[in-house]
Amino acid sequence: MNQPLPERRVASKASIRIVKRLPIDGEVLVSVGDWLQPNHILARARLPEESVTVPVGRLLGMRGGDLKRYLLKQVGDTVREGEPLAMRKLFPGFGKRLCYAPVEGIVVRLADSGEVVIQPSPREIEIRTYVGGRVVNTLSGRGAVIEVTAAYVQGMAGYGKDVYGPIKIAVGGPDEAIEVAAIDDSCHAIVIGGTIGVEVISRAAEVGVAGIVVGGLSGRTYRWLVENAQPLTVIVTEGFGCRQMSALSFNLFRSYEGRMATLSAGVQGELAACLPEVIIPLLDSKEAEVLTSLSLEPGRTVCLTDGARLGMVGRITTLLERPVRIESGIVAKLVEVELEDGHKAYVAWRNIELLA
């Protein structure tokens, strides 16, 4: 019996395919079959910038007249940022007025209104892989697909860019908040904890923490993080609010403490947003799980999403064949779930999330 339900993957050993893509057409620098080390450049492109209009006439104090005789650069000339673009000599003893180029680029037009238009030099962008692996496909002019055997945790929300570093467990259990005292100069790493607040994020940014992975994050903390543009990456595995990290994810991180991990906060692609993910590369590729769509079946690990049992993890023991009227009066399909503490509960399908 299959039912489309929200999925979130947690795997101790899986074959992962990572797609890295430029936002515009460019040059792909790798080939199928290449083995890459972390931080390898996959592709690069030159991103056009919008033209810049410089009011040369106004800056030189001119109300009209021939601007060309004051220009130091003509159409087609290149100009460096801060280089004089035009000069007007004043009356003897009053010196001169200069107008400087605000950007590097090419002069493309002189307007009758006394303006000079500069086309800035294209900005070079590149994409890198922060995970070593084998190139299994290239995307024409855009990027590549890399395959790696890894432990894998998919998150619910993320902030920041791709980063990598060693895993450091900063708490004693998945329900504990990271304290400021746990963040010191030794934490140039991927820090793992249950929850986190603004003070800890500020301290982490100060000491150079690469990234933080937590179970839950308050909406207020996330808004502060976005509004204050912190130089680190944050991934939330369970969701917003006072939610502890699932024991499944926490125990996986603890088993790999000290190992290098990559955080990808999730990006808006051409079709849909990618969920954030934590990837811990493994050397041994034997018996690696191939990640496919999950099915609703006995034995499947699930996370409960209803209010009273939010974040609890268990395994499905039974799928009830017929819908049942529950306390709220709603008729719903139910599953029996055995929770991590041994207790069993009947849960509506719409209140579970499938885990690998």
C-alpha positions in Angstrom: 0.0 0.0 0.0 1.5 3.3 -1.1 0.5 6.8 -0.1 2.2 10.1 -1.0 3.3 11.6 2.3 6.0 14.1 3.3 9.5 12.5 3.2 12.7 13.3 5.0 15.7 11.1 4.6 18.1 9.9 7.3 20.5 7.2 6.2 23.7 5.8 7.8 25.1 4.8 4.5 23.6 5.7 1.1 24.6 6.4 -2.5 24.0 10.2 -2.9 23.8 12.1 -6.1 24.5 15.8 -5.8 23.5 18.2 -8.6 25.5 21.5 -8.8 24.3 24.0 -11.4 25.2 27.5 -12.6 22.3 30.0 -12.8 23.3 30.8 -16.4 25.1 29.1 -19.2 28.9 28.9 -18.8 31.8 26.4 -19.0 31.8 23.0 -17.4 35.3 22.1 -16.2 34.8 18.4 -15.4 34.0 15.2 -17.4 32.1 12.1 -16.7 34.2 9.6 -14.7 36.4 12.3 -13.0 37.1 11.7 -9.3 37.0 15.1 -7.5 38.4 16.3 -4.2 36.4 18.6 -2.0 36.5 22.3 -3.0 37.0 21.4 -6.7 35.7 24.0 -9.2 33.0 22.3 -11.4 32.0 25.1 -13.7 32.2 28.9 -14.1 30.4 31.6 -16.0 30.5 35.4 -16.6 27.4 37.1 -15.2 26.5 40.3 -17.1 25.9 43.4 -14.9 23.4 46.2 -15.5 24.7 49.3 -17.2 25.6 52.3 -15.0 24.7 55.9 -16.0 27.1 58.6 -14.8 25.7 62.2 -14.8 29.0 63.7 -16.1 27.5 67.1 -17.1 26.0 67.7 -13.7 29.1 66.6 -11.8 31.2 69.0 -13.9 28.8 71.8 -13.2 27.6 72.1 -16.9 24.1 73.1 -17.9 24.6 72.4 -21.6 27.1 72.6 -24.3 29.5 70.1 -25.9 30.4 67.4 -23.4 32.8 65.5 -25.7 35.6 68.0 -25.3 35.8 67.4 -21.6 35.8 63.6 -21.8 39.0 61.6 -21.1 37.3 58.4 -22.3 35.4 57.8 -25.6 32.9 55.2 -26.6 34.6 51.8 -26.8 37.3 52.7 -24.2 37.8 50.6 -21.1 37.8 52.3 -17.8 38.9 51.2 -14.3 36.9 51.9 -11.1 38.1 55.3 -9.7 39.8 56.4 -13.0 39.0 59.9 -14.2 36.2 59.9 -16.8 36.0 63.6 -17.6 37.7 66.8 -16.6 36.7 70.5 -16.8 39.2 73.2 -16.2 37.8 76.2 -14.4 38.8 79.9 -14.5 42.5 80.5 -13.7 43.1 80.1 -10.0 39.9 78.0 -9.5 41.5 74.6 -10.4 39.5 71.9 -12.2 36.6 69.5 -11.7 37.0 65.8 -12.2 34.4 63.1 -12.7 35.4 59.5 -11.8 34.2 56.2 -13.1 32.2 54.4 -10.4 32.8 50.9 -11.9 35.2 49.0 -14.1 33.9 48.5 -17.6 33.5 49.8 -21.1 32.0 53.2 -22.2 29.1 52.3 -24.4 27.2 55.5 -25.0 27.2 59.3 -24.6 23.8 60.8 -24.1 22.8 64.3 -25.3 21.6 65.0 -21.7 25.2 65.0 -20.5 25.4 61.4 -19.3 27.9 58.7 -19.9 26.8 55.0 -19.9 29.3 52.3 -18.7 28.7 48.6 -19.2 30.5 47.0 -16.2 32.8 44.1 -16.7 30.9 40.7 -16.3 31.2 39.2 -12.8 32.8 35.8 -12.8 30.9 33.2 -10.8 31.9 29.6 -10.2 30.4 26.5 -8.5 32.4 24.1 -6.4 31.8 20.7 -4.9 32.4 20.6 -1.2 32.1 16.8 -1.3 34.6 14.5 -3.0 33.1 12.0 -5.4 32.8 10.8 -9.0 31.2 12.8 -11.8 28.4 10.6 -13.2 26.8 13.2 -15.5 27.4 16.7 -16.9 24.7 19.4 -17.5 25.5 21.1 -20.8 27.0 24.5 -20.1 25.6 24.4 -16.5 27.2 22.0 -14.1 27.5 18.4 -13.1 26.1 15.5 -11.1 28.4 14.0 -8.5 27.9 10.6 -6.8 29.3 9.9 -3.3 28.7 7.2 -0.7 27.8 9.0 2.5 25.8 9.1 5.7 23.0 11.5 5.0 20.5 13.7 7.0 17.9 15.8 5.2 16.7 18.9 7.0 13.5 21.0 6.9 15.0 24.5 6.7 18.4 26.1 6.1 20.3 29.4 5.9 23.7 30.2 4.4 25.9 28.6 1.8 27.7 25.3 1.3 30.3 24.7 3.9 32.3 21.8 5.3 34.2 20.9 8.4 34.5 18.3 11.2 31.5 17.3 13.3 31.5 18.5 16.9 28.7 17.5 19.3 28.0 20.4 21.6 25.3 18.9 23.8 24.7 15.7 25.8 21.4 14.8 24.1 19.1 15.7 21.3 16.7 17.7 23.5 19.4 20.0 24.9 20.0 23.6 23.8 23.5 24.6 22.8 25.0 27.0 25.4 27.3 29.9 24.8 29.9 28.3 27.0 30.1 25.3 24.6 31.2 27.6 21.7 35.0 28.4 21.9 38.0 28.8 19.6 38.1 25.0 19.0 34.7 25.1 17.3 35.9 25.8 13.7 33.5 22.9 12.8 30.0 21.7 12.2 28.4 22.1 15.6 25.5 19.8 16.5 22.8 20.4 19.1 19.1 20.3 20.0 18.1 24.0 19.7 19.9 27.3 19.6 19.3 31.0 20.4 20.5 34.3 19.1 23.4 34.7 21.6 24.9 31.4 20.6 24.7 32.1 16.9 26.5 35.5 17.5 29.2 33.7 19.5 29.5 31.0 16.8 30.0 33.7 14.1 32.7 35.4 16.2 34.8 32.3 16.7 34.5 31.2 13.0 32.1 28.2 13.3 31.4 26.9 9.8 27.9 25.7 10.4 25.3 24.6 13.0 22.8 21.8 12.8 19.9 21.8 15.3 16.5 20.1 15.7 14.4 23.2 16.1 14.7 27.0 15.8 12.3 29.6 16.9 10.7 31.9 14.3 12.2 34.9 16.1 15.7 33.5 16.0 15.4 32.6 12.3 14.2 36.2 11.5 17.1 37.6 13.4 19.5 35.3 11.5 18.2 36.4 8.1 18.0 40.1 9.0 21.5 40.2 10.4 23.3 38.2 7.7 25.5 36.0 9.8 28.6 34.4 8.2 27.7 30.8 8.9 25.3 28.1 7.8 22.4 26.9 9.9 20.3 23.8 9.2 17.1 22.8 11.1 16.4 19.1 10.9 12.9 18.9 12.4 11.2 22.3 12.0 10.5 25.7 13.6 9.6 26.0 17.3 10.8 24.2 20.4 11.5 20.9 18.7 14.4 18.6 19.7 16.5 16.8 17.2 15.3 13.2 16.5 17.3 10.5 18.2 17.8 8.9 14.8 19.6 12.0 13.4 21.5 12.8 16.7 22.8 9.3 17.1 24.0 9.3 13.5 25.9 12.6 14.1 27.4 11.3 17.3 28.7 8.2 15.7 30.6 10.3 13.1 31.9 13.0 15.5 35.2 14.3 14.2 34.5 13.2 10.6 34.3 15.8 7.8 30.7 16.8 6.8 29.2 19.1 4.2 26.2 21.3 4.9 24.1 22.5 2.0 21.4 24.9 3.2 19.1 24.3 0.2 18.7 26.6 -2.9 15.9 27.7 -5.2 16.5 25.9 -8.4 14.8 26.1 -11.8 11.9 23.9 -10.8 11.7 23.7 -7.0 13.5 24.4 -3.8 16.0 21.8 -2.6 15.7 20.7 1.0 18.9 21.4 3.1 21.1 18.4 3.7 24.1 17.2 5.7 26.4 14.8 3.9 29.2 12.8 5.7 31.4 11.1 3.0 32.3 7.5 3.6 35.2 5.6 2.0 33.4 2.2 1.9 30.8 2.1 -0.9 29.7 -1.6 -0.2 26.1 -2.1 0.6 25.2 1.5 0.3 21.5 2.2 0.2 20.2 3.8 -3.0 17.7 6.5 -2.0 14.3 6.0 -3.6 10.8 7.2 -2.8 9.6 5.9 0.6 6.4 3.8 1.0 3.9 3.7 3.8 4.4 0.2 5.2 5.0 -1.7 8.5 8.5 -1.3 9.8 8.9 2.2 8.2 10.4 4.8 10.5 8.2 7.9 10.9 8.2 11.3 12.7 5.0 12.5 14.3 3.8 16.0 13.4 0.7 16.5 15.5 0.7 19.0 18.3 0.9 16.7 21.3 3.6 14.4 19.9 5.4 16.8 17.7 8.9 15.4 16.8 8.5 11.9 18.3 10.0 9.1 16.3 8.8 5.5 16.0 8.1 2.6 13.6 4.8 1.7 11.9 3.6 -1.6 13.3 0.1 -1.8 11.7 -1.8 -0.1 8.9 -5.5 0.0 9.8 -7.5 -1.1 6.7 -10.6 1.1 7.3 -10.8 4.8 8.2 -11.7 5.5 11.9 -13.6 8.4 13.5 -11.1 10.0 15.9 -11.7 12.3 19.0 -12.0 15.4 16.9 -14.8 13.9 15.0 -12.8 13.6 11.8 -12.8 10.3 9.9 -9.2 9.5 9.1 -6.9 6.6 8.0 -4.7 5.5 10.9 -1.5 3.7 11.5 -0.2 2.1 14.7 3.2 3.5 15.6 5.6 2.0 18.3 7.5 5.0 19.7 11.1 5.0 20.8 10.0 4.7 24.5 8.1 1.5 23.7 4.6 3.0 23.9 2.2 2.5 21.0 -0.1 5.2 19.5 -2.7 5.4 16.7 -1.8 8.3 14.4 -3.6 9.8 11.4 -1.7 9.4 8.1 -1.7 13.2 7.7 0.2 13.5 11.0 3.3 11.5 10.1 6.4 12.2 8.1 8.3 9.3 6.5 11.9 8.8 7.5 14.4 6.6 5.8 
